[in-house]
Amino acid sequence: MQLSKTQPHLNVMVVGKTGVGKSTLINKLLCMDNAPTGFGSPVTKKITKYRSKDGFLTVFDTIGLELDKEARKKSVKEITDALSYFAAHKDKSLRIDCVLFCINPNLHRLESEEVKLIKDFTNKKKSYCTPVVIALTKAYDTKKVNEMFEYIQSLNMETPDIVPVLAEDYYFDEHHIMQSYGLDFLYNTMVQYSFGAPAQTNIEYKRQRSHKITAGAAASAAAAAVVPIPLADAAMLIPIQIAMISGITSAYQIKLSKSIIMSLVTSALGASGATIAGRAVTGSIAKLLPGIGTAAGTAVNAAAAAAITTALGEAYILIMDMTAMGELSENDLSSGKGKKIFADKFKENLKLKKE
């Protein structure tokens, strides 16, 4: 299928080390049943292109960033040369809309070379300057996911979104399964960068996009809560919720630093700390009680995780509406005024969910 210059579409380049789960993620995003090898068309010796059946999503799969220094150097050059080529092409519909940088938090810390590469992707002085979405792949270990999320946040990189995702169900053992989550959320997060998408000047359009982002995050939170480790799931919600708030902010085309977003979320969650702790942890405690067990505990946790995440997202949408309509300034969002309004609306929404 040949795309026109004005037809909405999304071009994504997938980057990451070998073994981080790129192929599985690509399969799921494209709804493919088989491994990508042999099903795509080569762009260069190291980059292969795949397109979804509806023609909207095109994925450029790159060779893994190997441990060998020289091999990695060649891979990086191949990637940046391709980005530069598409960026300079007269047909702007060929540009790469975003880079999906895959990191498996279970295998390694983010290396300095990877950090440099991510920063280069978003460097406006570079010819291939491109938005980056970081996918924390194989996100079944809540502790490691949170550690990686917090570490990336501490680097203050210009990365708009960090999304935990589990592309396939993960089997801890025959009795404990963590269901896949985050794919819809990841997809919706990338769509905001798509070429030819409707102009985001209409508040109703922004609101609808944000509701979808919230729904995707709530589903991810519910899935992440089904963890056979008491108290682990509550910590898992934070990166999902931060990514949700970042996505909604981007949907409204409002620029806020990660520190402001973190501060808003922290103030909202802190303002209702007792309620949230009671609901989120109840299920974890239930897992430890004889006669109740894991099944009941995970059911409580999944419902609580979804309700909390939904309430937070819907409250933030109201805040973004107020900002878009001039009732709040972007400066208000970093002040006590904005934090209080957000926290109050979150508590109201959480109360409605509880009732």
HUVEN-V50384 format. One line per field, one symbol per residue. phi: phi as a letter, one per 20 degrees, with the letter a starting at -180 (. if undefined). burial: 1 if it has 24 or more other ideal C-beta (glycine too) atoms within 12 Angstrom, else 0. A space follows every 50 residues. Layout:
phi->???
burial->???
This chain:
phi->.eeefdfgacdcdecrffneofffffgffeleedfggndddfecfdccdc cffenfddddedffffffffffgffffffffffffffeffeffefefaee eecefedbffffffffffffgeffeefdgbgcdedefleddfffffffgf ffgfflfedfbccfbdfcgdefbfdccdffbnffffgfffgfeffmfgge deffffffgffffffffffffffffecfcgmffgfffgffffffffffgf feldecfffffffffffffffdgfffffffegfffffeegndmfgfffff ffffffffffffffffffffgfffenfceffffedfffffffffffffff fffff
burial->00100000111111111001111111111101000100010011011111 11000111111111100000010011111101100110000011111111 11111101010001101111110000011111111111111101111110 11101011111111111101000000011111111111111111101001 00100110111111111111111111111111111111111111111111 11110101011111111110110011001111111110000001001101 11111111111111111111111100010100110001101110111011 00100
